[in-house]
Amino acid sequence: MSTLSVINDWIKHGSKVLDLGCGDGEILFNLRESKNIVALGVEIEEKNIEQCLLKNINVIEQNIDYGLSNFTSNSFAVVIMSQTIQVLKKPEIALSEITRIGEVCIVTIPNFGHWRSRLSLLFTGKMPITEPLPDNWYDTPNIHLCTLKDFEILCSYLSINIKERILVNSDNQKRWYLNIWPNLFCASAVYKISN
Amino acid sequence: MDNKIDNIGKVEPTSAEFANELVLESGKKLRNITMVYETYGELNEDKSNAILVCHALSGNHHAAGYHEDENERLGWWDGLIGPDKAIDTNKYFVVSPNNLGGCHGTTGPTSINPETNEIYGPDFPIITVSDWVNCQALLADFLDIEIWHSVIGGSLGGMQALWWSIAYPNRIKKAGVIASAPKLSAQNIAFNEVARQAIITDPDFQEGYYLKAGSAPKQGLRLARMVGHITYLSDEAMKKKFGRELKEDKLNFGFGAEFEVESYLRYQGDIFSESFDANTYLLMTKLLDYFDPADEFSGNLVDAFKSIKAQVLVVSFTSDWRFSPERSKEISNALIEANKNVSCLEINSSHGHDSFLFPEKRYVNAIKAFLGNSE
């Protein structure tokens, strides 16, 4: 399940949306159905790119790590980066860039401070392998994992405003108890940020 | 023959006559234009499945299937056009013309000038991509095709697809711009100039009136083709294909064709110089040099793309150094900035510029998906 239902509420009808690391285009496809957005995806996986084309989602084959300078400032109403920031070589540059390109950015991150990861490290003494992060430390694409706290500190350091934050459990559900100790209980968080 | 199995089969060219005058970009006029073309597949009832295929520098209308004569040689894009292929002739009606100024039946330098009743030769006017596209539009009218499902081509063919989407935004739904560039670089023009000089300085060129003189600048055309051919291949492709293989097992300490690559280039040059018209080649290289849609917008490609309504697919190939992936990105980035519908792919391929001719799986699937999708 995706965090789509959460994202959906933040997107206005007919807005221009850029999805960085758009995968098979699912999020953009659904947003086009529900909100009639103007969609553009950026992706590097060949299979995913083909899937986007089949869905008639415009897609650019581009490695985010090589920069986003081809996108002009404030050229998109919304920039989405869902479960992507942790695979980037320079997450801090990417964050600065997306807030330059989008009036609003929606960033979804897996929370490495989740209690399962913490317990796993505490008791096994090995890098946690969990359902959302199933790879070994040596072959994982997730090279820049962070906790909610880490992410928020980086945003503050980059003078990026966190306008909203939605906390979800491992089933992508909002639950009241997540607010008690977000950095411990949340599996993921969806941030709405801007410059 | 084996190659009959998966191709469209025997095809025959046909031709259209345009009585009306065509005013060229240069201001000159052409009348009584004949345009030779081939079609593959069937036009559907509402005429919504027509795809225009645009040929490149030395191409012609024979894009798919085979002719009964000519040793049953397959069309230049047979790898991509045919039943169940990238451009699926079971679904689409494919139109492939020989462009204006060509030498395979369409009005060109080898045709008779109706004003003088003599062969045009070097007096055939300089034509541009815009003239080509305008002439293709006449063919669309002739075939009663109001809107192309797609216009697609590689290299110079991609430039035509791009120009179609700029100049006739209401007559094209999709544009496939493959292994192309928004304009030639100084290096590209330099290679073209070497080719032109090879032809023009051939004593048999006779200032272009070689047909009248009963000669042909074959040596020059041959050299031009050899230079061109090097730019179509990649270093890697040449290494793979020829390496330093010798024709005989030893060096002969002479200037004959000793290495395989030498004999290959000579062979390619020979065939080409027998079958292609030198004036046409000159025209087509000039047409490439002149192409620059941004020119009338003070060099701003984004502004040049403002009129586009078509969905554009830009495809480049990693080993293409003639029109490198960077050149394709210039197109796609300007389209993004102009708020147009664009997808851009960079395909891994070792065939250099020629990659667009080969039905590599990812490339084929991308074209298929792009042509087949609809909102």
Interface residues (C-beta under 8 A of the other chain):
Chain A: K16 V38 L40 E46 I49 E50 C52 L53 L54 K55 N56 N58 V59 I60 E61 Q62 N70 F71 T72 S75
Chain B: Q311 L313 K329 S332 N333 I336 E337 N339 N341 V342 S343 C344 L345 E346 R362 N365 A366 A369 F370 G372 N373 S374 E375
